[in-house]
Amino acid sequence: MIKRSTGLYEEFSRKEGTASRATHYCAGCGHGIILKLISEAMADLDIQDDAVFIGPVGCATFCYYYFDCGHISAPHGRASAVATGISRVLPDKPIIAYQGDGDLGAIGFNNAFQAANRGDNFALFFVNNALYAMTGGQMAPTTLAGQVTTTTPFGRDVVKTGYPLKVCEVFETLEAPVFIERVSVADTKRIMQAKKAIRKALEIQKEKKGFAFVEILSPCPNNMRVDPVKAAEAFTEIMEKTFPLGNFRDNSEKDIPMPADVPLKTASEITGGGREGITTKNDPSFKEKKFKFSGFGGQGVLSLGLVVAEAAVSDGRYVSWMPSYGPEQRGGSASCSVIVGGKEIGSPTIDDPDVLVAMNQPSLERFAPSVKEGGTLLYEASVKSGMEFPKGVRVIPFPASAIASENGVPKASNTAFLGAMTALGLLPFGDGNVIDALAESFSPNPKLIEPNKKVFEAARKWVSDNKQ
Ligand code: SF4
C-alpha cells in the first residue's frame, strides 16, 4: 500500500507545532515498516477503534504518536504483563503488545513467557534487532555469537554470556500459544511474508482465539554502524542462520480450548459472598473508610490491622488488608493498609488514609502528611518528633506503650491503640465485633486474651478521661 495507512494518525505531533509525517526512527530502521504493517492490518480488519495497543520502552516507545487507536505505555519489559491485565478486564477488545528484544528477551522475559504459557488472549509482536538499540547498542539476549556490540567489543562470548535466546523456539515448547511465526522486514519478499503473519495474528486477536506471537527480525543500521542496505543484507545473510524464519505453529483453525477463556470471577463469587455464616452487604451508600497502621516490625502493626479487618468482615463489610514490611523480622518498618467498604474494593493501596495510627517516629514522619483533611492521626505519645502536623487533621498523642506496660502486657501497645480507636468512634462497626476479633486473634494462645482485654479497656478509659 503506497499511501498512508488509516491505522496511523494523519500527522505525527510530538510537540505542539511539530506535526509532520516523519517518524523518529533512523533511516533503514525496521520499526517504521512494522508499524505500517500493523496499522494497515488494523484498518483492514476494522479493529482500530476497539484496539488497545500496549507500547514498550525502547526505540518503539513513541508508538502512541503514530497509531490511531487506544494506547497504554508500559514500563520497561512489562508490555506483556500489562496486556495480560487489559485482556482480562477488556476481554472483547483486540489487545496488541509490542516489545523489543531487550524489553521482552531480557527484562520482561518471564512476563511474556508466562503470558504465552497461559495462552493469554493478545497478539504480541516481538522486534528482534539483536541488541539494545535505544540505549546505544549494548548486548541483548538475542545478540549473535561473536557479534560486536558496545558491551561485547570483542564479540559475544557465549561461554561467558550464554547463547542467543530463540524466543519462538522457547514458546514452541508451550502448549497454549495459538500462533507462532518468525518473519523479517529486511527486503520486500520478506516484508510481504511479515505482512501475512502480522495480519494473521490480528485476525486471531479479532476473533479472540488466544495468544498469537510474531517475532520480526528488524535491522538497526544505526547501532550496526552500517548503511541501511548493508544492515538489511546482514540480516538476511547472518541473522537468519541463528534465527530461521518460518511458521512454528498455527492452531487458529483448530478447536482447542484456551486456558485464558476461563471466565474470571469476583472474590465474592468465589467465596459465595462472604465467610460461612456471614453475608457481605452490598451497600453503596456506606462511606468507604481507609486506615493505615504503621510502626516497627514486632510492635503488632500488622496484627492490629488484621483485627480491624476481621471485625469489619464479621460486620458484613467488604475489606482489604495489605501489609508492607522490610526483610527484618524485628525492628524494620512495617505498615498495613485496611479499607472497609460497602462495595467491592478496587485497589488495596491507600494514599490518603482517614485514620493513621503511627507507633513510632519514622512512621509518624512518613505518613502524617498523607492523612486526609478531616481525618484522625493517632500516634504514640512517647514519640518526640517536633514535626508540623497537617492542617484540618485531628491529632491525638496517645500513651499506648505506657498503658500497655501499666497493665502488665508491655507488648500490647497495638491493643491499646485498638481500644482508643473504638472509644474515639473511628471504627465503622460495633465494639462487639472488635472484641470478638481481638479474642479470635489470640485463639492460638488463649491465656493472652484476658490481659489484652484489660489493656483494651484501660485505653478506652484513658480516652474517656482525656476527652477534649
Ligand atoms: S537505533 Fe536502531 S532500532 Fe532504534 S530507531 Fe535507530 S535504527 Fe531503529
Boltz pocket constraint, residues with backbone or C-beta under 6 A from the ligand:
constraints:
  - pocket:
      binder: B
      contacts: [[A, 24], [A, 25], [A, 26], [A, 27], [A, 28], [A, 29], [A, 30], [A, 31], [A, 59], [A, 129], [A, 133], [A, 134], [A, 219], [A, 220], [A, 221], [A, 222], [A, 223]]
      max_distance: 6.0
